Amino acid sequence: MAMSREDVIWAYKIFLGREPESEETIAFQLASGQSRLELIMQIMESDEFAYKHVVQ
């Protein structure tokens, strides 16, 4: 099943604690052809995710 706009927004909220930067970011993610799992993996491999989830 193709990823929806809501899937992108919720992935950002759940894994980064924020909404996507812009509608362009959402459109880019939707146009990428990624699955939900691939988007989640991309987010979890990001510097932002690592910074927000560092175990100290």
DSSP file (Angstrom, degrees, kcal/mol; ACC not computed):
  #  RESIDUE AA STRUCTURE BP1 BP2  ACC     N-H-->O    O-->H-N    N-H-->O    O-->H-N    TCO  KAPPA ALPHA  PHI   PSI    X-CA   Y-CA   Z-CA
    1    1 A M              0   0    0      0, 0.0    35,-0.3     0, 0.0     2,-0.1   0.000 360.0 360.0 360.0 139.4    0.0    0.0    0.0
    2    2 A A        -     0   0    0      1,-0.1     2,-0.2    33,-0.1    33,-0.1  -0.347 360.0-104.6 -70.6 150.8    1.3    3.5   -0.9
    3    3 A M        -     0   0    0     31,-0.5     2,-0.2    27,-0.1    -1,-0.1  -0.512  36.4-145.0 -75.1 142.2    2.2    5.8    1.9
    4    4 A S     >  -     0   0    0     -2,-0.2     4,-1.8     1,-0.1     5,-0.1  -0.591  26.6-106.0-104.1 168.5   -0.2    8.6    2.7
    5    5 A R  H  > S+     0   0    0      1,-0.2     4,-2.2     2,-0.2     5,-0.2   0.899 123.1  53.3 -56.6 -42.5    0.3   12.2    3.8
    6    6 A E  H  > S+     0   0    0      1,-0.2     4,-2.7     2,-0.2    -1,-0.2   0.857 103.1  57.0 -64.7 -35.5   -0.9   11.2    7.2
    7    7 A D  H  > S+     0   0    0      2,-0.2     4,-2.2     1,-0.2    -1,-0.2   0.923 108.5  46.9 -59.8 -44.3    1.7    8.4    7.4
    8    8 A V  H  X S+     0   0    0     -4,-1.8     4,-2.1     2,-0.2    -2,-0.2   0.943 113.0  48.2 -63.5 -48.2    4.5   10.9    6.8
    9    9 A I  H  X S+     0   0    0     -4,-2.2     4,-2.4     1,-0.2    -2,-0.2   0.928 113.4  46.8 -59.7 -47.1    3.2   13.3    9.4
   10   10 A W  H  X S+     0   0    0     -4,-2.7     4,-3.1     1,-0.2     5,-0.3   0.869 108.6  55.1 -66.2 -36.6    2.7   10.6   12.0
   11   11 A A  H  X S+     0   0    0     -4,-2.2     4,-2.5    -5,-0.2     5,-0.4   0.931 110.6  46.0 -61.8 -43.9    6.2    9.2   11.4
   12   12 A Y  H  X>S+     0   0    0     -4,-2.1     4,-2.3     2,-0.2     6,-1.2   0.931 115.1  47.2 -62.7 -45.1    7.8   12.6   12.0
   13   13 A K  H  X5S+     0   0    0     -4,-2.4     4,-0.8     4,-0.2    -2,-0.2   0.928 117.2  41.8 -63.2 -45.6    5.7   13.1   15.1
   14   14 A I  H  <5S+     0   0    0     -4,-3.1    -2,-0.2     1,-0.2    -1,-0.2   0.928 127.2  28.2 -69.7 -45.9    6.4    9.7   16.6
   15   15 A F  H  <5S+     0   0    0     -4,-2.5    -3,-0.2    -5,-0.3    -2,-0.2   0.747 134.9  26.2 -94.0 -24.9   10.1    9.4   15.8
   16   16 A L  H  <5S-     0   0    0     -4,-2.3    -3,-0.2    -5,-0.4    -2,-0.1   0.516  95.4-125.7-114.7  -9.1   11.2   13.0   15.8
   17   17 A G  S  <<S+     0   0    0     -4,-0.8     2,-0.3    -5,-0.8    -4,-0.2   0.752  79.6  74.4  72.9  23.1    8.7   14.6   18.1
   18   18 A R  S    S-     0   0    0     -6,-1.2    -2,-0.3    -9,-0.1    -1,-0.2  -0.961  82.6 -96.7-155.6 169.4    7.7   17.2   15.5
   19   19 A E        -     0   0    0     -2,-0.3   -10,-0.1     1,-0.1    -9,-0.1  -0.537  56.5 -82.6 -85.9 159.7    5.8   17.8   12.3
   20   20 A P        -     0   0    0      0, 0.0    -1,-0.1     0, 0.0     3,-0.1  -0.254  42.9-112.9 -57.4 152.7    7.5   17.8    8.9
   21   21 A E  S    S-     0   0    0      1,-0.1     2,-0.3    -3,-0.1    -2,-0.1   0.836  84.0 -19.3 -57.8 -37.3    9.2   21.2    8.1
   22   22 A S     >  -     0   0    0      1,-0.1     4,-1.6     0, 0.0     3,-0.1  -0.957  67.5 -92.5-162.0 170.9    6.8   22.0    5.2
   23   23 A E  H  > S+     0   0    0     -2,-0.3     4,-2.7     1,-0.2     5,-0.2   0.816 122.6  61.2 -64.1 -30.6    4.3   20.7    2.7
   24   24 A E  H  > S+     0   0    0      2,-0.2     4,-2.6     1,-0.2    -1,-0.2   0.885 101.7  51.5 -64.2 -38.6    7.3   20.3    0.3
   25   25 A T  H  > S+     0   0    0      2,-0.2     4,-2.3     1,-0.2    -1,-0.2   0.922 111.2  47.3 -63.1 -44.3    8.9   17.9    2.7
   26   26 A I  H  X S+     0   0    0     -4,-1.6     4,-2.4     1,-0.2    -2,-0.2   0.937 112.8  48.7 -61.9 -46.5    5.7   15.8    2.8
   27   27 A A  H  X S+     0   0    0     -4,-2.7     4,-2.4     1,-0.2    -2,-0.2   0.887 110.2  52.3 -61.3 -39.8    5.5   15.9   -1.0
   28   28 A F  H  X S+     0   0    0     -4,-2.6     4,-1.1     2,-0.2    -1,-0.2   0.929 110.1  47.6 -61.9 -46.1    9.1   14.9   -1.3
   29   29 A Q  H  <>S+     0   0    0     -4,-2.3     5,-0.6     1,-0.2     4,-0.4   0.902 113.4  47.9 -63.4 -40.6    8.6   11.9    1.0
   30   30 A L  H ><5S+     0   0    0     -4,-2.4     3,-0.9     1,-0.2    -1,-0.2   0.889 111.6  50.1 -67.2 -38.0    5.5   10.8   -0.9
   31   31 A A  H 3<5S+     0   0    0     -4,-2.4    -1,-0.2     1,-0.2    -2,-0.2   0.677  93.1  77.3 -73.3 -16.9    7.2   11.2   -4.3
   32   32 A S  T 3<5S-     0   0    0     -4,-1.1    -1,-0.2    -3,-0.3    -2,-0.2   0.744  95.0-134.5 -67.2 -22.0   10.2    9.1   -3.1
   33   33 A G  T < 5 +     0   0    0     -3,-0.9    -3,-0.1    -4,-0.4    -1,-0.1   0.601  51.9 149.6  78.3  10.0    8.1    5.9   -3.5
   34   34 A Q      < -     0   0    0     -5,-0.6   -31,-0.5     1,-0.1    -1,-0.2  -0.329  45.4-121.8 -72.9 157.2    9.3    4.6   -0.2
   35   35 A S     >  -     0   0    0    -33,-0.1     4,-2.2    -3,-0.1     5,-0.2  -0.428  32.6-101.5 -84.5 170.8    7.2    2.3    2.0
   36   36 A R  H  > S+     0   0    0    -35,-0.3     4,-2.6     1,-0.2     5,-0.2   0.922 125.0  51.7 -58.7 -44.2    6.3    3.3    5.5
   37   37 A L  H  > S+     0   0    0      1,-0.2     4,-2.6     2,-0.2    -1,-0.2   0.907 108.0  50.8 -61.6 -42.4    9.0    1.0    6.8
   38   38 A E  H  > S+     0   0    0      2,-0.2     4,-2.4     1,-0.2    -1,-0.2   0.893 110.3  49.9 -63.8 -38.9   11.6    2.6    4.6
   39   39 A L  H  X S+     0   0    0     -4,-2.2     4,-2.6     2,-0.2    -2,-0.2   0.936 111.2  48.9 -63.5 -45.6   10.6    6.1    5.8
   40   40 A I  H  X S+     0   0    0     -4,-2.6     4,-2.7     1,-0.2    -2,-0.2   0.917 111.7  48.9 -60.4 -43.7   10.8    5.0    9.4
   41   41 A M  H  X S+     0   0    0     -4,-2.6     4,-1.4     2,-0.2    -1,-0.2   0.908 110.4  51.5 -62.4 -41.7   14.3    3.5    8.8
   42   42 A Q  H  < S+     0   0    0     -4,-2.4     3,-0.3     1,-0.2     4,-0.3   0.926 112.2  46.2 -60.9 -45.5   15.4    6.7    7.0
   43   43 A I  H >< S+     0   0    0     -4,-2.6     3,-1.5     1,-0.2     6,-0.5   0.924 111.0  51.8 -62.8 -44.5   14.2    8.8   10.0
   44   44 A M  H 3< S+     0   0    0     -4,-2.7    -1,-0.2     1,-0.3    -2,-0.2   0.722 109.3  50.8 -68.4 -20.2   15.9    6.4   12.5
   45   45 A E  T 3< S+     0   0    0     -4,-1.4    -1,-0.3    -3,-0.3    -2,-0.2   0.437  91.1 108.8 -92.2  -1.2   19.2    6.6   10.7
   46   46 A S  S <> S-     0   0    0     -3,-1.5     4,-2.0    -4,-0.3     5,-0.1  -0.359  77.1-124.4 -78.5 156.0   19.1   10.5   10.6
   47   47 A D  H  > S+     0   0    0      1,-0.2     4,-2.8     2,-0.2     5,-0.2   0.871 111.8  57.4 -62.7 -37.8   21.4   12.7   12.7
   48   48 A E  H  > S+     0   0    0      2,-0.2     4,-2.3     1,-0.2    -1,-0.2   0.924 107.0  46.7 -61.1 -45.1   18.3   14.4   14.2
   49   49 A F  H  > S+     0   0    0     -6,-0.5     4,-1.4     2,-0.2    -1,-0.2   0.930 113.2  49.5 -62.3 -45.4   16.9   11.1   15.5
   50   50 A A  H  < S+     0   0    0     -4,-2.0     3,-0.3     1,-0.2    -2,-0.2   0.908 111.4  49.3 -61.1 -42.7   20.4   10.1   16.9
   51   51 A Y  H >< S+     0   0    0     -4,-2.8     3,-0.8     1,-0.2    -1,-0.2   0.903 113.3  46.0 -63.3 -41.7   20.7   13.5   18.6
   52   52 A K  H 3< S+     0   0    0     -4,-2.3    -1,-0.2     1,-0.2    -2,-0.2   0.676 118.8  41.3 -77.1 -16.5   17.2   13.3   20.2
   53   53 A H  T 3< S+     0   0    0     -4,-1.4     2,-0.2    -3,-0.3    -1,-0.2   0.020  76.7 142.1-122.5  27.6   17.7    9.7   21.4
   54   54 A V    <   -     0   0    0     -3,-0.8     2,-0.7    -4,-0.1    -3,-0.1  -0.511  47.4-135.6 -70.7 133.4   21.2    9.7   22.7
   55   55 A V              0   0    0     -2,-0.2    -1,-0.1     1,-0.1    -2,-0.1  -0.826 360.0 360.0 -90.7 120.4   21.6    7.6   25.8
   56   56 A Q              0   0    0     -2,-0.7    -1,-0.1     0, 0.0    -2,-0.0   0.401 360.0 360.0-110.6 360.0   23.7    9.5   28.2
